[in-house]
Amino acid sequence: MEHKEVLLLEFEGNGHLGQTVRRIIESSPNPGFRLTSHNCHGELSQIVFRQKPLLVLLVLPRLSLSCLDSVFQILGPAALSAPVVVVSDADQEELSELVRPGIADFIIPPLRDSEVLVRIQRLVNMVSQEQKTRQALTEKVGLQQLIGKSAVFVAEINKIQILARSDISVLISGETGTGKEMVARAIHYLSERADKPFVPVNCGAIPVELLENELFGHDRGAFTGASGCRNGVIQEAEKGTLFLDEVDSLPLLAQVKLLRFLQDKEYRPLGSTKAMKGDVRIIAASNANLENAIAAGTLRRDLYYRLNVVPILLPALRHRASDICLLARHFLAAKAAKLNSPAVDFSPEAERKLMLYNWPGNVRELEHVIERVVVLCTQRTIQEDQIIFSGENNQSDQLSFQAMKVKVISEFETNYIENLLIAYRGNITRAAQAAQKERRTFWQLIRKYKIDVEKFKVTELH
């Protein structure tokens, strides 16, 4: 059984207060949580971070009330992630001046056993339920939906939990349908911003003349027809995450304003003379080669550097062939349950057909293909002829043995080279050494398969 951790922090000189609280809790045969205690000296933030309690009991005698602000400052965000209950012998008037964000309750003498336990248990149960709800949400829209075991995919997905711990800028690259928005959602819902808005914006789907208004909003009278104020998506995403897909589609003027926001966290709605502050995390994505966009003058290099602090490069489905059947079974189970279909498995021939297809639409196309099959399926096992691709633009299953061998080798070598370039951040020399090939030979393979080395490079900021 998992323990619900309650942390008791005591100031020296508490006398009976801390002892009484410990006695009340420890004398209960089944309090529903586990109590650990520490004196309030040393590195408090490390104690709280290490314990990760559901609830913090801060025993604070009247003589130490003036220390409350400094205690909260020392504890920092680590403590404020869990509600704090102040136990003190102060009177009601003094306590009314101690109300702070993060303090959930005050307990004052006389400390009656049943009352103290009931109030603590109520808070513990409430926080525990909130954590369960958050975990369920995380599983629904977070990592649980990112299916795959191939090394090239796992290497990128492993960055998500690390990136979720900070507000650092992330740029997600990958072909259409590889799951860029899903990765952005996972970062958001695994972060401290999870209970705030996640606002996705497809920059390429908004008319150029409306983009600034969409991002920053406008004041009344900003333009003809602006009869009132309108919030932009930055304000809608306040305290949360703004996901900018196809960020390279932003016009240059909007890029300048977005860069200013990234630097200063300030923006100005159209028609406004007043700058506004925004607390928003920006995650950007693109399916284009952004180095080419910079060279063409359609993307500002300084904005690219600001967005691309940590890159995530999602591989195409054809480069993670070992995940195709894994994903297909996942979609089959989900769609069959939703559509009340009898389908539960694929025949070997059907799996072979899925594996041989090139998947130009990536994971999104695979999901749609499986959904189409499930809708029309009337039996438990899906057969080869029931799998129909849009346009049937890949005829690999009709290739000769020799042609198929060439195709498989080509896909293996491309996948292998791209994996190395990802691992060594586009450094051809180090990738060639890892492959135990001469640099010239390795470079010839890159040119043979028309691999764009630039998209694997990470620009170091100074």
C-alpha positions as CSV (number, residue, x, y, z in Angstrom):
1,M,0.0,0.0,0.0
2,E,1.3,3.4,-0.9
3,H,1.8,5.8,2.0
4,K,0.4,9.3,2.0
5,E,3.3,11.4,3.4
6,V,2.7,14.2,5.9
7,L,5.7,16.2,6.8
8,L,5.9,17.9,10.3
9,L,8.3,20.9,10.4
10,E,9.1,22.2,13.9
11,F,10.8,25.3,15.1
12,E,13.2,24.8,18.1
13,G,11.5,26.1,21.2
14,N,8.0,24.8,20.3
15,G,7.7,23.1,23.6
16,H,4.5,21.1,23.8
17,L,3.0,22.0,20.4
18,G,5.1,19.7,18.2
19,Q,5.0,16.9,20.8
20,T,1.2,17.1,21.1
21,V,0.7,17.0,17.3
22,R,3.0,14.0,17.0
23,R,1.3,12.2,19.9
24,I,-2.2,12.8,18.5
25,I,-1.2,11.4,15.1
26,E,0.9,8.5,16.3
27,S,-1.7,7.4,18.8
28,S,-4.3,6.9,16.1
29,P,-4.4,3.2,15.1
30,N,-5.0,4.0,11.4
31,P,-4.6,7.7,10.5
32,G,-4.5,6.9,6.8
33,F,-1.1,8.6,6.3
34,R,2.5,8.4,7.5
35,L,4.1,11.2,9.5
36,T,7.8,12.2,9.4
37,S,9.2,15.2,11.3
38,H,12.2,17.5,11.0
39,N,13.4,20.5,13.0
40,C,13.3,23.8,11.1
41,H,17.0,24.3,10.5
42,G,19.2,23.2,7.7
43,E,18.2,23.0,4.1
44,L,14.3,23.0,4.3
45,S,13.7,23.1,0.6
46,Q,15.8,19.9,0.1
47,I,13.9,18.2,2.9
48,V,10.5,19.0,1.3
49,F,11.8,18.1,-2.2
50,R,13.1,14.8,-1.0
51,Q,10.0,13.8,1.0
52,K,7.5,15.1,-1.6
53,P,4.7,15.2,1.1
54,L,1.0,15.5,0.4
55,L,0.7,18.0,3.3
56,V,3.2,20.1,5.4
57,L,2.4,20.7,9.1
58,L,4.4,23.9,10.1
59,V,4.5,24.1,13.9
60,L,5.2,27.8,14.6
61,P,5.1,29.2,18.2
62,R,3.9,32.8,18.8
63,L,7.5,34.0,19.3
64,S,8.4,32.8,15.8
65,L,5.4,34.2,13.8
66,S,7.6,37.0,12.3
67,C,9.7,34.2,10.7
68,L,6.8,33.0,8.5
69,D,7.7,35.0,5.4
70,S,11.4,34.0,5.6
71,V,10.4,30.3,6.1
72,F,8.2,30.4,3.0
73,Q,11.0,32.1,1.1
74,I,13.4,29.3,2.1
75,L,11.0,26.6,1.3
76,G,10.1,28.1,-2.0
77,P,8.0,26.4,-4.7
78,A,8.9,22.9,-3.3
79,A,6.7,23.5,-0.2
80,L,4.0,25.4,-1.9
81,S,3.2,22.5,-4.2
82,A,1.7,20.9,-1.1
83,P,-0.7,22.7,1.2
84,V,0.6,24.0,4.5
85,V,-1.2,23.8,7.8
86,V,0.2,26.2,10.4
87,V,0.0,24.9,14.0
88,S,0.5,27.8,16.4
89,D,-0.5,29.1,19.9
90,A,-1.1,32.6,18.4
91,D,-4.5,34.3,18.9
92,Q,-7.0,34.8,16.2
93,E,-6.0,38.4,15.5
94,E,-2.4,37.5,15.0
95,L,-3.3,34.5,12.7
96,S,-5.5,36.8,10.5
97,E,-2.3,38.6,9.6
98,L,-0.5,35.4,8.6
99,V,-2.8,34.4,5.7
100,R,-0.6,33.5,2.7
101,P,-1.1,31.7,-0.5
102,G,-0.3,28.0,0.2
103,I,-1.6,28.0,3.8
104,A,-4.6,25.7,3.8
105,D,-5.6,25.8,7.5
106,F,-4.6,27.0,11.0
107,I,-4.8,24.8,14.1
108,I,-4.6,26.5,17.5
109,P,-4.9,25.2,21.1
110,P,-6.6,23.5,22.6
111,L,-5.5,20.6,20.4
112,R,-8.3,18.0,20.6
113,D,-7.3,14.6,19.2
114,S,-10.4,14.0,17.1
115,E,-10.6,17.5,15.7
116,V,-6.9,17.6,14.7
117,L,-7.0,14.2,13.0
118,V,-10.2,15.0,11.1
119,R,-8.9,18.3,9.7
120,I,-5.6,16.8,8.6
121,Q,-7.2,13.7,7.1
122,R,-9.7,15.9,5.2
123,L,-6.8,17.8,3.6
124,V,-4.8,14.7,2.9
125,N,-7.7,12.9,1.2
126,M,-8.5,16.0,-0.9
127,V,-4.9,16.5,-2.1
128,S,-4.6,12.7,-2.7
129,Q,-7.7,12.8,-4.9
130,E,-6.4,15.8,-6.8
131,Q,-3.2,13.9,-7.5
132,K,-5.1,10.9,-8.8
133,T,-7.2,13.1,-11.1
134,R,-4.0,14.8,-12.4
135,Q,-2.4,11.4,-12.9
136,A,-5.4,10.2,-14.9
137,L,-5.3,13.3,-17.0
138,T,-1.5,12.8,-17.6
139,E,-2.1,9.2,-18.7
140,K,-4.9,10.3,-21.0
141,V,-3.1,13.0,-22.9
142,G,0.6,12.5,-21.8
143,L,3.2,9.8,-22.3
144,Q,0.7,7.0,-22.3
145,Q,-0.4,8.1,-25.8
146,L,3.1,8.2,-27.2
147,I,3.5,4.6,-28.4
148,G,6.8,3.2,-29.6
149,K,9.9,1.2,-28.6
150,S,12.3,2.0,-31.4
151,A,15.5,3.6,-30.2
152,V,15.2,6.6,-32.5
153,F,11.7,7.4,-31.1
154,V,12.5,6.6,-27.4
155,A,15.6,8.9,-27.5
156,E,13.4,11.9,-28.3
157,I,10.4,10.9,-26.0
158,N,12.8,10.5,-23.1
159,K,13.4,14.3,-23.2
160,I,9.7,15.0,-22.4
161,Q,9.8,14.5,-18.6
162,I,13.0,16.4,-18.2
163,L,11.7,19.4,-20.3
164,A,8.4,19.4,-18.3
165,R,10.4,20.4,-15.1
166,S,11.3,23.8,-16.5
167,D,9.9,26.5,-18.8
168,I,12.7,26.3,-21.3
169,S,11.8,26.9,-25.0
170,V,11.3,23.7,-27.1
171,L,11.1,23.4,-30.8
172,I,9.5,20.1,-32.1
173,S,10.4,19.1,-35.7
174,G,9.0,16.3,-37.8
175,E,6.9,15.5,-40.8
176,T,3.2,16.0,-40.8
177,G,1.4,13.3,-38.8
178,T,4.4,12.4,-36.5
179,G,2.7,13.6,-33.3
180,K,4.2,17.1,-32.7
181,E,1.1,18.4,-30.9
182,M,0.8,15.3,-28.8
183,V,4.4,15.7,-27.6
184,A,3.7,19.4,-26.7
185,R,0.6,18.3,-24.8
186,A,2.6,15.7,-22.9
187,I,5.2,18.3,-21.9
188,H,2.4,20.6,-20.7
189,Y,0.4,18.0,-18.7
190,L,3.5,16.7,-17.0
191,S,4.6,20.2,-15.9
192,E,3.5,22.5,-13.1
193,R,1.3,24.3,-15.6
194,A,-0.9,21.2,-16.1
195,D,-4.0,22.7,-14.5
196,K,-3.8,25.8,-16.7
197,P,-4.7,26.2,-20.4
198,F,-3.0,24.4,-23.2
199,V,-3.7,26.6,-26.3
200,P,-2.8,25.2,-29.7
201,V,-2.5,27.6,-32.7
202,N,-1.8,26.6,-36.3
203,C,0.0,29.6,-37.6
204,G,-0.4,28.4,-41.1
205,A,-4.2,28.2,-41.0
206,I,-4.7,31.9,-40.0
207,P,-4.8,34.6,-42.6
208,V,-1.6,36.7,-42.5
209,E,-3.6,40.0,-41.8
210,L,-5.2,38.4,-38.7
211,L,-2.2,36.7,-37.2
212,E,-1.1,39.6,-34.9
213,N,-4.6,40.1,-33.7
214,E,-4.9,36.3,-33.0
215,L,-1.6,36.3,-31.0
216,F,-1.9,39.6,-29.1
217,G,-5.5,40.7,-29.2
218,H,-6.7,44.2,-29.7
219,D,-8.2,47.2,-27.9
220,R,-11.4,48.9,-28.8
221,G,-11.1,51.0,-31.9
222,A,-7.8,49.4,-33.0
223,F,-9.3,49.0,-36.5
224,T,-12.6,49.4,-38.3
225,G,-15.1,47.1,-36.7
226,A,-13.2,46.7,-33.4
227,S,-16.1,47.7,-31.2
228,G,-14.7,46.1,-28.2
229,C,-11.5,44.6,-26.7
230,R,-10.5,41.0,-27.6
231,N,-7.9,38.8,-25.9
232,G,-5.3,37.2,-28.0
233,V,-4.1,33.6,-27.5
234,I,-1.2,34.7,-25.3
235,Q,-3.6,36.1,-22.8
236,E,-5.9,33.0,-23.1
237,A,-2.9,30.8,-22.3
238,E,-1.9,32.8,-19.2
239,K,-0.1,30.6,-16.7
240,G,-0.3,27.8,-19.2
241,T,1.3,26.8,-22.5
242,L,0.9,28.2,-26.0
243,F,1.7,25.8,-28.8
244,L,2.6,27.4,-32.0
245,D,2.5,24.9,-34.9
246,E,3.9,25.8,-38.3
247,V,5.7,28.7,-36.5
248,D,7.6,29.4,-39.8
249,S,4.4,30.6,-41.3
250,L,4.4,33.7,-39.0
251,P,4.9,37.0,-41.0
252,L,8.1,38.8,-40.1
253,L,6.4,41.6,-38.1
254,A,4.7,39.1,-35.9
255,Q,8.0,37.3,-35.5
256,V,9.6,40.5,-34.2
257,K,6.8,40.9,-31.7
258,L,6.9,37.2,-30.6
259,L,10.7,37.5,-30.2
260,R,10.2,40.6,-27.9
261,F,7.6,38.6,-25.9
262,L,10.0,35.7,-25.5
263,Q,12.8,38.0,-24.3
264,D,10.8,40.3,-22.0
265,K,7.5,38.5,-21.4
266,E,5.8,41.7,-22.6
267,Y,3.4,42.3,-25.5
268,R,1.1,45.0,-26.7
269,P,-2.4,44.4,-28.1
270,L,-3.2,46.1,-31.4
271,G,-4.3,49.7,-30.8
272,S,-3.1,49.7,-27.2
273,T,-0.6,52.1,-25.7
274,K,0.0,49.9,-22.7
275,A,2.4,46.9,-22.6
276,M,1.1,43.8,-20.9
277,K,3.0,41.1,-19.0
278,G,2.3,37.4,-19.8
279,D,3.3,34.3,-17.9
280,V,3.2,31.7,-20.8
281,R,5.4,28.9,-21.9
282,I,6.0,28.7,-25.6
283,I,6.4,25.4,-27.4
284,A,6.9,25.7,-31.2
285,A,6.7,23.2,-34.0
286,S,7.3,22.9,-37.7
287,N,7.4,20.3,-40.4
288,A,9.7,22.4,-42.6
289,N,13.5,22.7,-42.8
290,L,13.9,25.9,-40.7
291,E,17.5,26.4,-41.8
292,N,16.2,26.7,-45.4
293,A,13.5,29.2,-44.1
294,I,16.2,31.3,-42.5
295,A,18.3,31.3,-45.7
296,A,15.2,32.3,-47.7
297,G,14.6,35.2,-45.3
298,T,11.1,33.9,-44.2
299,L,12.2,33.1,-40.6
300,R,14.3,35.3,-38.4
301,R,17.5,33.6,-37.2
302,D,17.3,35.2,-33.7
303,L,13.7,33.9,-33.3
304,Y,14.9,30.4,-34.3
305,Y,17.6,30.5,-31.7
306,R,15.1,31.6,-29.0
307,L,12.7,28.8,-29.9
308,N,15.2,26.1,-30.5
309,V,16.9,26.0,-27.1
310,V,16.1,22.3,-26.8
311,P,15.0,20.5,-30.0
312,I,12.9,17.4,-30.3
313,L,13.1,15.7,-33.7
314,L,10.2,13.2,-34.2
315,P,11.2,10.4,-36.7
316,A,8.9,9.5,-39.6
317,L,7.0,6.3,-39.2
318,R,9.0,4.6,-42.0
319,H,12.1,5.2,-39.9
320,R,10.6,3.4,-36.9
321,A,9.2,0.3,-38.7
322,S,9.4,-1.8,-35.6
323,D,6.6,0.4,-34.1
324,I,4.1,0.0,-36.9
325,C,2.4,-3.1,-35.7
326,L,2.6,-1.9,-32.1
327,L,0.8,1.3,-33.0
328,A,-1.7,-0.6,-35.3
329,R,-2.7,-2.8,-32.3
330,H,-3.1,0.2,-30.1
331,F,-5.4,1.9,-32.6
332,L,-7.3,-1.3,-33.2
333,A,-8.1,-1.8,-29.5
334,A,-9.1,1.9,-29.1
335,K,-11.2,2.1,-32.2
336,A,-12.9,-1.3,-31.8
337,A,-14.0,-0.4,-28.2
338,K,-15.3,3.0,-29.4
339,L,-17.1,1.7,-32.4
340,N,-18.3,-1.6,-30.8
341,S,-16.5,-3.6,-33.5
342,P,-15.7,-7.4,-33.2
343,A,-12.2,-6.9,-34.6
344,V,-9.4,-7.8,-32.2
345,D,-6.4,-8.8,-34.3
346,F,-4.6,-8.7,-37.6
347,S,-3.8,-11.7,-39.8
348,P,-0.1,-12.3,-40.6
349,E,-0.7,-11.1,-44.1
350,A,-2.4,-7.9,-42.9
351,E,0.5,-7.2,-40.6
352,R,2.9,-7.7,-43.5
353,K,1.0,-5.3,-45.7
354,L,1.1,-2.7,-42.9
355,M,4.9,-3.2,-42.5
356,L,5.6,-2.8,-46.2
357,Y,3.7,0.4,-46.7
358,N,5.8,3.6,-46.7
359,W,3.3,5.7,-44.6
360,P,3.8,9.2,-46.1
361,G,1.2,10.5,-43.6
362,N,3.0,8.9,-40.7
363,V,1.2,7.9,-37.5
364,R,-1.9,10.0,-38.3
365,E,-2.4,8.1,-41.6
366,L,-2.0,4.8,-39.8
367,E,-4.7,5.8,-37.3
368,H,-7.1,6.7,-40.1
369,V,-6.4,3.5,-42.0
370,I,-7.1,1.4,-38.9
371,E,-10.2,3.4,-38.1
372,R,-11.5,2.8,-41.7
373,V,-10.8,-0.9,-41.4
374,V,-12.6,-1.2,-38.0
375,V,-15.7,0.6,-39.2
376,L,-16.1,-1.9,-42.1
377,C,-14.9,-5.0,-40.3
378,T,-17.5,-7.7,-39.4
379,Q,-15.1,-10.4,-38.1
380,R,-12.5,-10.8,-35.3
381,T,-9.4,-10.9,-37.5
382,I,-8.6,-8.2,-40.0
383,Q,-7.5,-9.6,-43.4
384,E,-5.0,-8.2,-45.9
385,D,-7.6,-7.2,-48.5
386,Q,-9.5,-5.1,-45.9
387,I,-6.5,-2.8,-45.4
388,I,-6.8,0.0,-48.1
389,F,-4.4,2.9,-48.3
390,S,-5.3,6.3,-49.7
391,G,-4.4,6.2,-53.4
392,E,-2.6,2.8,-52.9
393,N,0.6,4.8,-53.6
394,N,2.9,2.1,-52.3
395,Q,3.1,-1.3,-54.1
396,S,6.0,-2.8,-52.0
397,D,4.1,-6.1,-51.6
398,Q,4.3,-6.7,-55.4
399,L,8.1,-6.1,-55.6
400,S,10.4,-8.9,-56.6
401,F,12.8,-10.5,-54.0
402,Q,15.8,-8.5,-55.3
403,A,13.8,-5.2,-55.4
404,M,12.4,-5.8,-52.0
405,K,15.9,-6.6,-50.7
406,V,17.3,-3.3,-52.1
407,K,14.3,-1.4,-50.5
408,V,14.8,-3.0,-47.1
409,I,18.6,-2.3,-47.1
410,S,18.0,1.3,-48.2
411,E,15.5,1.8,-45.4
412,F,17.8,0.2,-42.9
413,E,20.8,2.3,-43.9
414,T,18.8,5.5,-43.9
415,N,17.4,4.8,-40.5
416,Y,20.8,3.8,-39.1
417,I,22.5,6.9,-40.4
418,E,19.8,9.2,-39.1
419,N,19.9,7.6,-35.7
420,L,23.6,8.3,-35.5
421,L,23.1,11.9,-36.6
422,I,20.5,12.4,-33.9
423,A,22.8,10.8,-31.3
424,Y,25.8,13.0,-32.3
425,R,23.8,16.1,-33.1
426,G,24.7,16.2,-36.8
427,N,28.5,15.8,-36.2
428,I,29.5,13.7,-39.2
429,T,33.0,12.8,-37.9
430,R,31.7,11.4,-34.6
431,A,28.8,9.6,-36.3
432,A,31.2,8.0,-38.8
433,Q,33.5,6.9,-36.0
434,A,30.5,5.2,-34.2
435,A,29.6,3.5,-37.5
436,Q,33.3,2.4,-37.8
437,K,33.4,3.9,-41.3
438,E,35.7,6.5,-42.9
439,R,34.3,9.9,-42.9
440,R,34.3,10.1,-46.7
441,T,32.4,6.8,-47.0
442,F,29.9,7.9,-44.4
443,W,29.4,11.2,-46.2
444,Q,28.8,9.4,-49.5
445,L,26.0,7.4,-47.8
446,I,24.5,10.6,-46.6
447,R,24.5,12.0,-50.1
448,K,23.2,8.8,-51.6
449,Y,20.1,8.9,-49.4
450,K,19.7,12.7,-49.6
451,I,19.8,13.1,-45.8
452,D,19.6,16.7,-44.6
453,V,22.4,16.9,-42.0
454,E,21.5,20.4,-41.0
455,K,18.2,19.4,-39.3
456,F,20.1,17.2,-36.9
457,K,22.5,20.0,-35.7
458,V,21.9,21.8,-32.4
459,T,23.0,25.4,-32.4
460,E,24.8,26.3,-29.2
461,L,23.8,29.6,-27.6
462,H,26.4,31.8,-25.8
